[in-house]
Amino acid sequence: MKVYALVGSSGTGKSHQAMHVAHDYDIQYIIDDGLLIGDSKRIAGKSAKKEATKMAAVKRAIFFHRDHRQEVSEALEGLKPKSLMILGTSDRMVENIAQNLGLHGIDVWIRIEEVSTPEDIQMAKSQRLKYGKHIIPLPSVEVKRDFSGYFLDAVKTIIRRRDHSTVIGEKTVVRPTFSYLGKFSVSNKVLAQIASYAAEEVSLVHSAEKSKVIELGEGLEIHLELDLKPPYRMLETAAEVQLKVSEAIEEMTRIQVIKVLVYIKSLKIQTETLY
């Protein structure tokens, strides 16, 4: 297996350039911030950007934990890739990752300055310093499975290969929990109001009361009590409410919703209520 390294200091746009470099050098898999990525999918590992502290994020990124490095090492052994690229902030970091994963070493070193313009690097640094923005070279549907920070945007990108063909890739812009800028917060009262409003937009929901928001380590758990109106369709209505509430909160606040629990409190029959 040929091992590449893409090296650049923090916030210089390595993850942003990773997909371009991988396509340009025909690299099959990428190691970035604790994740093994291939074909725009998370193959194995856990993102360092989901850690609560910066120290924990560093340990995750270099595969400090035995179970973490074992998971990724076993995935690589099973895949037997012809090429792999490791992203890191320094030569030492990349070498530590390679050693922890049992790789032979680095065959090709690539510096961020070789693949990105000074203007692009400066822009990436500005976005990191001002807004705490981080890029994960995965579509948002892949990132959401275990990410505990806040989603900012999903970005489509056109990747031009050496043969002049093009492919469309997707990256996810996030603000990790460990961002030194501090946590962005929305009161639970506001979140509950958003949930109730979204639920009441569903056609067979008469009212949504007693909304409750529980903060989990990786996102939110929403509880809702519903009054339904004829013809009820309880299962279909509950499923639609779950989807609407989840979409509304994530769209308006960029906070991940882990689950929406719906309780049917009553069924309305004209002026009477059937419990």
Phi, psi and omega per residue, in radians:
M1 nan 2.286 3.101
K2 -1.553 2.175 -3.062
V3 -1.894 2.147 3.097
Y4 -1.798 2.740 3.030
A5 -2.288 2.298 3.008
L6 -1.946 1.995 -2.991
V7 -2.064 2.373 3.069
G8 -2.967 2.628 -3.120
S9 -1.113 2.865 -3.080
S10 -1.002 2.322 3.064
G11 1.428 0.278 -3.122
T12 -1.694 0.013 3.045
G13 1.705 0.435 -3.136
K14 -1.065 -0.867 -3.111
S15 -1.132 -0.561 3.104
H16 -1.136 -0.673 -3.097
Q17 -1.534 -0.217 -2.997
A18 -0.968 -0.803 -3.115
M19 -1.127 -0.683 3.126
H20 -1.114 -0.818 -3.135
V21 -1.102 -0.754 -3.130
A22 -1.051 -0.747 3.118
H23 -1.228 -0.637 -3.106
D24 -1.163 -0.663 -3.109
Y25 -1.750 0.112 -3.135
D26 0.993 0.827 3.140
I27 -1.598 2.260 -3.031
Q28 -1.378 -0.704 -3.012
Y29 -2.336 2.693 -3.105
I30 -2.235 2.391 2.950
I31 -1.845 2.033 -3.111
D32 -2.493 2.069 3.053
D33 0.890 0.781 3.053
G34 1.592 -0.073 -3.116
L35 -1.892 2.496 2.917
L36 -1.757 2.068 -3.019
I37 -2.073 2.379 3.072
G38 -2.629 2.340 3.118
D39 0.940 0.755 3.117
S40 1.047 0.499 3.105
K41 -2.321 2.584 3.027
R42 -1.371 2.019 -3.124
I43 -1.493 -0.766 -3.114
A44 -2.827 2.935 3.083
G45 1.639 3.112 3.116
K46 -2.302 2.494 -3.091
S47 -1.295 2.298 3.059
A48 -1.106 -0.414 -3.097
K49 -1.288 -0.129 3.093
K50 -1.640 -0.026 -3.132
E51 -1.321 2.661 -3.067
A52 -1.376 -0.436 -3.121
T53 -2.241 2.790 -3.126
K54 -1.183 -0.641 3.107
M55 -1.089 -0.776 3.113
A56 -1.101 -0.624 3.131
A57 -1.140 -0.723 3.118
V58 -1.088 -0.799 3.135
K59 -1.067 -0.691 3.141
R60 -1.169 -0.704 -3.080
A61 -1.141 -0.565 -3.109
I62 -1.718 0.166 3.107
F63 1.050 0.856 3.140
F64 -1.197 -0.622 -3.068
H65 -1.452 2.346 -3.040
R66 -1.025 -0.821 -3.100
D67 -1.127 -0.595 -3.140
H68 -1.177 -0.891 -3.113
R69 -1.187 -0.541 3.105
Q70 -1.159 -0.711 3.125
E71 -1.042 -0.817 -3.097
V72 -1.270 -0.684 3.117
S73 -1.068 -0.757 3.135
E74 -1.154 -0.624 3.100
A75 -1.128 -0.754 3.121
L76 -1.136 -0.694 3.133
E77 -1.101 -0.667 3.125
G78 -1.270 -0.637 -3.100
L79 -1.330 -0.598 -3.068
K80 0.837 1.014 -3.101
P81 -1.222 2.687 3.086
K82 -1.437 -0.397 -3.102
S83 -2.632 2.604 -3.098
L84 -2.606 2.476 3.086
M85 -2.121 2.289 3.115
I86 -1.866 2.262 3.082
L87 -1.714 2.420 3.123
G88 -2.782 2.821 -3.111
T89 -1.486 -0.200 3.141
S90 -2.733 2.856 3.084
D91 -1.038 -0.722 -3.105
R92 -1.098 -0.732 3.132
M93 -1.075 -0.800 -3.141
V94 -1.085 -0.744 3.127
E95 -1.116 -0.663 3.086
N96 -1.103 -0.742 3.125
I97 -1.095 -0.820 3.140
A98 -1.032 -0.756 -3.137
Q99 -1.148 -0.783 -3.120
N100 -1.105 -0.516 -3.133
L101 -1.622 0.064 3.084
G102 1.278 0.485 3.127
L103 -1.544 2.761 -3.042
H104 -1.283 -0.394 -3.103
G105 2.483 -2.971 -3.090
I106 -1.803 2.238 3.132
D107 -1.596 -0.669 -3.083
V108 -2.330 2.196 3.093
W109 -1.780 2.261 3.098
I110 -2.150 2.246 3.118
R111 -1.678 2.534 -3.124
I112 -1.011 -0.541 3.137
E113 -1.161 -0.347 -3.139
E114 -1.414 -0.381 -3.031
V115 -2.096 -0.017 -3.118
S116 -2.403 2.507 -3.136
T117 -1.352 2.756 3.085
P118 -0.979 -0.622 3.131
E119 -1.155 -0.734 3.126
D120 -1.134 -0.706 3.126
I121 -1.113 -0.732 3.137
Q122 -1.153 -0.677 3.103
M123 -1.121 -0.746 3.122
A124 -1.081 -0.746 3.117
K125 -1.097 -0.708 3.141
S126 -1.099 -0.760 3.133
Q127 -1.111 -0.654 3.131
R128 -1.216 -0.791 -3.083
L129 -1.221 -0.745 -3.066
K130 -1.387 -0.691 -2.965
Y131 -2.107 -0.078 -3.128
G132 1.164 0.459 -3.089
K133 -1.387 2.384 3.074
H134 -2.224 2.586 3.091
I135 -1.823 2.391 2.945
I136 -2.051 2.141 -3.055
P137 -1.332 0.963 3.136
L138 -2.475 2.634 3.000
P139 -1.080 2.672 -3.086
S140 -1.071 -0.519 3.140
V141 -1.132 -0.527 3.090
E142 -1.357 -0.709 -3.079
V143 -1.175 -0.662 -3.024
K144 -1.100 -0.343 -3.043
R145 -1.055 -0.582 -3.102
D146 -2.536 0.389 -3.089
F147 -1.621 2.336 -3.039
S148 -1.827 -0.022 -3.117
G149 -1.541 -2.587 -3.087
Y150 -2.120 2.264 3.119
F151 -1.348 2.376 3.078
L152 -1.872 -0.740 -3.102
D153 -2.979 2.751 2.961
A154 -1.894 2.292 -3.015
V155 -2.080 2.144 3.012
K156 -1.454 2.483 -3.135
T157 -2.416 2.482 3.095
I158 -1.672 2.146 -3.117
I159 -1.884 2.116 3.123
R160 -1.714 2.155 -3.135
R161 -1.479 2.994 3.134
R162 -1.116 -0.527 3.139
D163 -1.456 0.186 3.087
H164 1.311 0.045 3.021
S165 -1.329 2.850 -3.113
T166 -2.254 2.617 3.023
V167 -2.337 2.723 3.118
I168 -1.778 2.195 3.082
G169 -2.034 2.903 3.086
E170 -2.310 2.358 3.066
K171 -2.104 2.784 3.125
T172 -2.064 2.206 3.083
V173 -1.609 2.208 -3.089
V174 -2.321 2.843 2.966
R175 -2.104 1.834 -3.055
P176 -1.120 2.748 3.095
T177 -1.037 -0.611 -3.053
F178 -1.409 0.049 -3.116
S179 -0.887 2.301 -3.121
Y180 -1.184 -0.156 3.111
L181 -1.332 -0.174 -3.137
G182 1.650 2.880 -3.097
K183 -1.390 2.370 2.965
F184 -1.378 2.291 -3.069
S185 -2.290 2.564 3.047
V186 -2.238 2.344 -3.084
S187 -1.116 2.577 3.123
N188 -1.081 -0.516 3.117
K189 -1.106 -0.763 3.125
V190 -1.150 -0.754 3.124
L191 -1.055 -0.714 3.122
A192 -1.137 -0.675 3.108
Q193 -1.136 -0.700 3.098
I194 -1.100 -0.747 -3.133
A195 -1.093 -0.810 -3.136
S196 -1.108 -0.752 -3.131
Y197 -1.090 -0.794 -3.128
A198 -1.105 -0.711 -3.141
A199 -1.112 -0.708 -3.107
E200 -1.264 -0.154 3.039
E201 -1.346 -0.292 3.104
V202 -1.299 2.318 -2.931
S203 -1.013 -0.635 -3.073
L204 -1.658 0.162 3.078
V205 -1.635 2.081 3.099
H206 -1.351 -0.778 3.102
S207 -2.796 2.698 3.083
A208 -2.167 1.994 -3.061
E209 -2.148 2.919 3.085
K210 0.902 0.835 3.058
S211 -1.203 2.403 -3.130
K212 -2.321 2.383 -3.134
V213 -2.052 2.213 3.093
I214 -2.018 2.203 3.135
E215 -1.517 2.054 3.048
L216 -1.750 2.951 -3.122
G217 -1.090 -0.570 -3.068
E218 -1.812 0.003 3.136
G219 2.824 -2.642 -3.050
L220 -1.985 2.581 2.976
E221 -2.059 2.164 -3.069
I222 -1.903 2.311 3.063
H223 -2.009 2.328 -3.106
L224 -2.377 2.392 2.998
E225 -1.841 2.265 -3.050
L226 -2.073 2.505 2.897
D227 -1.877 2.169 -3.094
L228 -1.840 2.724 3.077
K229 -2.070 2.764 -3.070
P230 -0.981 2.574 0.024
P231 -1.543 0.395 2.992
Y232 1.242 -1.262 -3.069
R233 0.798 1.096 -2.934
M234 -0.979 -0.842 -3.103
L235 -1.126 -0.821 -3.130
E236 -1.142 -0.705 -3.127
T237 -1.172 -0.751 3.127
A238 -1.071 -0.726 3.130
A239 -1.127 -0.702 3.125
E240 -1.162 -0.671 3.088
V241 -1.090 -0.777 3.134
Q242 -0.998 -0.787 -3.135
L243 -1.160 -0.807 -3.108
K244 -1.092 -0.769 -3.113
V245 -1.140 -0.814 3.135
S246 -1.044 -0.808 -3.133
E247 -1.121 -0.719 -3.094
A248 -1.122 -0.815 -3.108
I249 -1.169 -0.766 -3.133
E250 -1.170 -0.636 3.135
E251 -1.216 -0.722 -3.050
M252 -1.465 -0.496 -3.065
T253 -2.096 -0.272 -3.063
R254 1.114 0.372 3.062
I255 -1.704 2.343 -3.077
Q256 -1.247 2.371 3.058
V257 -1.795 2.105 -3.117
I258 -1.416 -0.811 3.120
K259 -2.692 2.687 3.049
V260 -2.152 2.029 -3.141
L261 -1.759 2.158 -3.051
V262 -1.957 2.286 3.102
Y263 -2.069 2.184 3.098
I264 -1.463 1.870 -3.079
K265 -1.428 -0.739 -3.100
S266 -2.731 2.769 3.079
L267 -2.029 2.084 -3.087
K268 -1.403 2.293 3.032
I269 -2.200 1.674 -3.064
Q270 0.929 -1.945 -3.109
T271 -1.718 -0.046 -3.115
E272 -1.812 2.796 3.115
T273 -2.127 2.174 3.097
L274 -1.737 2.093 -3.107
Y275 -1.680 nan nan
